[in-house]
Amino acid sequence: QVQLVESGGGLVQPGGSLGLSCTASGLNYLFSSYDIYWFRQAPGKERERVASLFSRGGNENYLDSVKGRFTVARDNVKNFAYLRMSNLKPEDTAVYYCNVWKDNGIGYASSDYWGQGTQVTIPS
């Protein structure tokens, strides 16, 4: 079935940069048909949406605390999603998840797939 695999997480010092990637497989439609979201969840905190990029591109949105530091992109040929993170701060420490979503119309369940997450750690 559908699988999303994140990679690129790790430990980086404050002010550093890190790139995350998400590879999708088993989708029933072209990757370009899906919206892309990046979420993160820190221990003891609720999951929050970090960035989004709609299916046709050109609609990037970011969590206020990461604006100007994070960039989301996609490659619809390779079925990749990317999250480039710069000027990282300890508050960015979390497990980051890739999510792809597609509206299937009224009366049909939406497609909503998640990766297993990748850990990003920024020490204080």
N, C-alpha and C positions, 0 to 999 in steps of 0.2 A: 504494500500500500504506500501511502505518501510518507516520505521521510524528509525531514529538514535537519541538516547537520551544521552546527556552528563551529567555527574554529578561529584561532587567533588570540584567545584570551591568555592572560598571564599576569605577571607582576611587573609594574613599571613605576619608576619614581615620580613624585609630583612634578608637573610641568612637562612630562614626557608624552609620547604619542603611541597609539596602538590602533591597529586595524583589525576589525572583525569581519569574517565572511560567513555566508550562509549558502549552502548548496541544497537545492530542492530536487527530489526525484519522485517519480510515481504520480505526478499530477495528472489529472484528467483533461486539463486544458493547457494551453500555452502559458508559460510563465508570465508573459506580458499581460495576461488577463487578471492577474492577482495584484491586490494592494500588498505592499510590504510594510511591516511595522517592526521596530526594535523596541523591546521592553527590557526592563531590568528590575531585579528584586534584591534588596539587601536583607540580611538576617533581621528578623523582627519587624520588618517594614512591609508595607503593601507594594505590590507590583505597580510600576509606573511606566507609562509610555514615553520612550525617549525620542523616537523619530518615526516618521512615516513618509512613504512615497507611494502615491497612487499608481494604479496599473499602467496608465499611459504617460507617467512621468510629469515633471514640471509642477508638482504640487508637494514639495518638501515642507514638512512641519516638524518642529522641534520643541522639546520641553524647554521652558524658559531658562532653566539652570544650565543647559548645555548649548544654547544658542551661541553661535560664533565659534564654538569649539568642536562640535561634532558635525559630520557630513554624511548623509545617507545617499547611496547610489545603487543602481541595479544594472545587470547585464542580462538581457532577455534571451540572448543567444546561448549563453552558458548556464542559464538558470541560477545565477549567483545574485546575492544581495550583499551589500557592503555597508559597514559603519566605520568611518574614519574618525578617531577620537584624538584630539590634541589638547595640550595644556591640561592634562589630567589632574584631578584633585582627589584627595582622600574620600570625599563625598561621592565620588563616582564608583567606589568599590561596590560591586554587586555581581550577581549572576545575570548575564545578558542573554536574552532570548530573541530568536528570529521568529516572526509570525507572518504567514501569508493568508490572505483573506479574499473571498470572492462572494459577491451577492449573486444568488441564483434565482432571484425573483420572488414575488409574493407566493406563498404556499409551499415554498421549497426551503429546506435548510441551507444556510450559507456554508461555504467551504471555509474552514478555520483550522489551520494546521500550525503546529508549534515544534520548534526544535527542543533539544534536551538542555540547552543552555551552556554557556562557557563563562568561566570565572574570570573576572577582572579585579585585580587588587592593586590599590594605590596606597602605600603606607603613609602614615602621618609623619 
